[in-house]
């Protein structure tokens, strides 16, 4: 009789311990995955695929993987990554063909905007043109003497100026410049 009571008590203890586990399993029906959950899973798979590609490239560069193995694994990993990216595009509703066409139109617009119709003359060409004009002017008979200019910056000076209006450098009077050379 005591054995029967011990068996009943053991069965009751097992049922009491297992009852919450049984109830939880029965009430928890499989739920369809949420949209965010599917996208999160796809993004995690994308990151894993890209990391695997990077690791493979590193191993190849270090010399751990031979050329033939690298080519085979690289092709397989890249095709998996492309499939995952297409699944993400499909899940988010992005049409990759439409996105590519939009991107190409934007690139073409930027290139047209950046292209200059005529190149601007170079600084060297402008300087050479000014030098040639000054030489023609000084070589012409009856040419007036050139106006005084600042020795530092080349700005035009008035006869009464003692300092350059542009850079502030002191201006030597023409008399002192001639006498200092003699």
Secondary structure, DSSP 8 states (H G I E B T S, - for coil): -HHHHHHHHHHHHHHHHHHHHHHHHHH-------HHHHHHHHHHHHHHHHHHHHHHHHHHHHTSS-HHHHHHHHHHHHHHHHHHHHHHHHHHT--HHHHHHHHHHHHHHHHHHHS-SS----HHHHHHHHHHHHHHHHHSTT------B-TTT--B--TT-SB-TTT--B---HHHHHHHH-
